[in-house]
Amino acid sequence: MKYMGSKRLMLGNGLGELLTGEAATANRFVDLFAGSGAVSIHVAQNFDLPVLAFDLQCYSEKLANAVIERDYNFDWRSSWTAWCRRAERGFRKCDAPPVIKITKNAVAEARKWCASRLGFPITRAYGGHYFSPTQAVWLDVLRATVPPQDPIRTVAIAALIRAASHAAAAPGHTAQPFQPTYTAKPFLAEAWSRDVAERTRQGFAALAQTHARRCGRAQVCDANEAALKLSERDLAFIDPPYSGVHYSRFYHVLETVAQGECGEVSGVGRYPAVSARPWSRYSVTSESKRAFSELLKTISSRGARTIVTFPLHECSNGLSGPAVREVATQYFHLDEQLVSSRFRSLGGGGVKTLGCVKRDAIRRTDELLLVLRPR
């Protein structure tokens, strides 16, 4: 997954070791901002305790549940064969036009064709932008024909979300696709050449052979509401947003794949209406600190231990490592360490290259790791 602030690097650089020590005496692990599901899946695979994962967006629920709600592998080959055959029938009927060479006219024609595809929500919204017509149609027909029964259905949708993330013609998120400019054409051509069906197959196979040691569950829920479900002996994990722009703007394509439907979109980024995208207090500068304080107050009242990660520097939502520490000391005893991490700067902060914002900008940073123990 291409994901802002992914904790995969930190799991091998301090966070994983910390989780090993703290999870040993926990009854449950509760991830309140699950995102890509990296931490929830790591804990579910490595520790004998159920994992609960919460996030505002449906794609996060699907990614986490593909692993944490299942404690066994399954034979993916027969399921994939049947799924792929159903999708192929739909794909052949659509007759998606190939884009042989990336030019402005070719891209314009691709967008026109995709916009006319009634009953193909991914193609209509994102074809000719984030995906070629062929890729977009494959995403639609695969999404429309996913296996009918869980947990295989959820695994299939998660594999498709991963494939869409890998194939998207965009920097490390889907806030803005590459455009057919002189400098961006090679990147657009490379992205549009990726085989969506094959990447889905690979993801489906990998997920089918990955499972939790004990079954858990992911749900779409606000973190502050989910915290009310905590109890003593729970180990909570908090990795809150650090952006002053709502994450739904960066992952709306993945949300469409997860839900299998999409309303009208607009703008260069092909965004759904604001009213159709999840809204978080943590991405509002005037609300973020108050929301975080309320969250920690609730967790403290429930008596749960908590691990918090946050970049040390001040972020665009107004929070910083020192601010997070200051709030935490009001409710908990603290153990603290710093680890080296990296995060995506949402495409590079507006520097224009490749026909869009700066591509895949990654910054090194120190990340604050706090263990909060009830007073």
Backbone hydrogen bonds, N-H to C=O, Kabsch-Sander energy under -0.5 kcal/mol:
donor,donor_aa,acceptor,acceptor_aa,energy
3,Y,1,M,-0.8
6,S,3,Y,-1.3
11,L,7,K,-1.8
12,G,8,R,-0.7
12,G,9,L,-1.1
13,N,10,M,-1.6
15,L,10,M,-2.0
16,G,10,M,-0.9
18,L,14,G,-2.0
19,L,15,L,-2.7
20,T,16,G,-1.9
21,G,17,E,-1.7
22,E,18,L,-2.3
23,A,19,L,-2.9
24,A,20,T,-0.7
25,T,22,E,-1.0
26,A,23,A,-1.6
27,N,233,R,-3.3
28,R,233,R,-0.8
29,F,50,P,-2.3
30,V,235,L,-2.6
31,D,29,F,-0.5
31,D,52,L,-3.0
32,L,30,V,-0.7
32,L,237,F,-2.3
34,A,54,F,-2.8
37,G,34,A,-2.6
41,I,37,G,-2.6
42,H,38,A,-1.9
43,V,39,V,-2.5
44,A,40,S,-2.5
45,Q,41,I,-2.2
46,N,42,H,-1.6
47,F,43,V,-2.2
49,L,47,F,-1.8
52,L,29,F,-3.0
53,A,217,R,-2.0
54,F,31,D,-2.7
55,D,219,Q,-1.4
61,E,57,Q,-1.3
62,K,58,C,-2.2
63,L,59,Y,-2.4
64,A,60,S,-2.4
65,N,61,E,-2.7
66,A,62,K,-1.6
67,V,64,A,-1.8
68,I,64,A,-2.7
69,E,65,N,-1.0
70,R,67,V,-1.4
74,F,208,A,-1.3
76,W,74,F,-1.0
79,S,75,D,-0.8
80,W,76,W,-3.0
81,T,77,R,-2.6
82,A,78,S,-2.0
83,W,79,S,-2.3
84,C,80,W,-3.3
85,R,81,T,-2.0
86,R,82,A,-1.8
87,A,83,W,-2.2
88,E,84,C,-2.8
89,R,85,R,-1.6
90,G,86,R,-1.3
91,F,87,A,-2.4
92,R,88,E,-2.6
93,K,89,R,-1.3
94,C,90,G,-1.0
94,C,91,F,-0.6
95,D,91,F,-1.1
100,I,98,P,-0.7
103,T,101,K,-0.8
107,V,103,T,-2.5
108,A,104,K,-2.3
109,E,105,N,-2.5
110,A,106,A,-2.1
111,R,107,V,-2.5
112,K,108,A,-2.1
113,W,109,E,-2.4
114,C,110,A,-2.4
115,A,111,R,-2.3
116,S,112,K,-0.7
116,S,113,W,-0.9
117,R,114,C,-1.8
118,L,116,S,-1.5
120,F,117,R,-1.5
124,R,120,F,-2.8
125,A,121,P,-1.9
126,Y,122,I,-2.8
127,G,122,I,-0.6
127,G,123,T,-1.8
128,G,131,F,-3.4
129,H,126,Y,-1.9
129,H,131,F,-0.5
130,Y,126,Y,-1.1
131,F,126,Y,-1.6
136,A,132,S,-2.8
137,V,133,P,-2.4
138,W,134,T,-2.2
139,L,135,Q,-2.4
140,D,136,A,-2.2
141,V,137,V,-3.0
142,L,138,W,-2.5
143,R,139,L,-2.1
144,A,140,D,-2.3
145,T,141,V,-0.8
146,V,143,R,-0.8
153,R,149,Q,-1.8
155,V,151,P,-2.1
156,A,152,I,-2.4
157,I,153,R,-2.3
158,A,154,T,-2.5
159,A,155,V,-2.3
160,L,156,A,-2.0
161,I,157,I,-2.3
162,R,158,A,-2.3
163,A,159,A,-2.1
164,A,160,L,-2.4
165,S,161,I,-2.2
166,H,162,R,-2.4
167,A,163,A,-2.3
168,A,164,A,-1.7
169,A,130,Y,-2.3
170,A,168,A,-1.9
173,H,171,P,-1.1
174,T,250,F,-3.3
178,F,169,A,-2.5
179,Q,354,L,-0.6
181,T,179,Q,-2.1
185,K,181,T,-1.9
187,F,184,A,-0.5
188,L,184,A,-2.4
189,A,185,K,-3.0
190,E,186,P,-2.2
191,A,187,F,-2.2
192,W,188,L,-2.6
193,S,189,A,-0.8
193,S,190,E,-0.6
194,R,191,A,-1.4
196,V,194,R,-1.0
199,R,195,D,-2.3
200,T,196,V,-2.2
201,R,197,A,-2.3
202,Q,198,E,-2.5
203,G,199,R,-2.3
204,F,200,T,-2.7
205,A,201,R,-2.5
206,A,202,Q,-2.3
207,L,203,G,-2.5
208,A,204,F,-2.2
209,Q,205,A,-1.0
210,T,207,L,-1.8
212,A,67,V,-1.1
212,A,70,R,-2.9
213,R,44,A,-2.8
216,G,68,I,-3.3
217,R,51,V,-2.4
219,Q,53,A,-2.6
221,C,55,D,-2.0
221,C,219,Q,-0.7
226,A,222,D,-2.7
227,A,223,A,-2.1
228,L,225,E,-1.2
229,K,226,A,-2.1
230,L,227,A,-1.6
233,R,303,G,-0.6
234,D,231,S,-1.7
235,L,28,R,-2.6
236,A,234,D,-0.6
236,A,305,R,-2.9
237,F,30,V,-2.7
238,I,307,I,-3.0
239,D,237,F,-0.5
249,R,246,H,-2.0
250,F,247,Y,-1.1
251,Y,247,Y,-1.2
255,E,251,Y,-1.9
256,T,252,H,-2.1
257,V,253,V,-2.1
258,A,254,L,-2.4
259,Q,255,E,-2.3
260,G,256,T,-2.6
261,E,256,T,-0.7
266,S,271,Y,-1.8
270,R,267,G,-1.2
271,Y,266,S,-2.1
273,A,264,E,-0.7
276,A,273,A,-1.8
277,R,274,V,-1.8
283,S,280,S,-1.4
284,V,281,R,-1.6
285,T,283,S,-0.5
287,E,284,V,-2.0
288,S,284,V,-2.4
291,A,287,E,-2.7
292,F,288,S,-2.3
293,S,289,K,-2.4
294,E,290,R,-2.4
295,L,291,A,-2.0
296,L,292,F,-2.4
297,K,293,S,-2.2
298,T,294,E,-2.1
299,I,295,L,-2.4
300,S,296,L,-2.7
301,S,297,K,-2.0
302,R,298,T,-1.1
302,R,299,I,-0.5
303,G,299,I,-0.7
303,G,300,S,-1.1
304,A,299,I,-1.4
305,R,234,D,-1.4
306,T,372,L,-2.1
307,I,236,A,-2.5
308,V,370,L,-2.6
309,T,238,I,-2.3
310,F,368,L,-1.6
312,L,366,D,-2.9
315,C,319,L,-3.2
316,S,242,Y,-0.7
317,N,242,Y,-0.9
318,G,315,C,-1.9
321,G,311,P,-0.8
321,G,312,L,-0.6
324,V,320,S,-2.6
325,R,321,G,-2.6
326,E,322,P,-2.4
327,V,323,A,-2.1
328,A,324,V,-2.3
329,T,325,R,-2.0
330,Q,327,V,-1.3
331,Y,328,A,-1.6
332,F,328,A,-2.0
333,H,373,R,-2.8
335,D,371,V,-1.9
337,Q,369,L,-2.0
339,V,367,E,-2.2
341,S,365,T,-3.2
343,F,363,R,-2.0
345,S,361,A,-1.9
348,G,345,S,-1.4
349,G,345,S,-1.1
351,V,348,G,-1.0
353,T,351,V,-0.7
353,T,356,C,-2.3
356,C,353,T,-2.5
358,K,351,V,-1.4
361,A,358,K,-0.7
363,R,343,F,-2.8
365,T,341,S,-2.2
367,E,339,V,-3.3
368,L,310,F,-3.2
369,L,337,Q,-3.1
370,L,308,V,-2.8
370,L,368,L,-0.5
371,V,335,D,-2.7
372,L,306,T,-3.7
372,L,370,L,-0.6
373,R,333,H,-2.9
373,R,371,V,-0.6
375,R,331,Y,-0.7
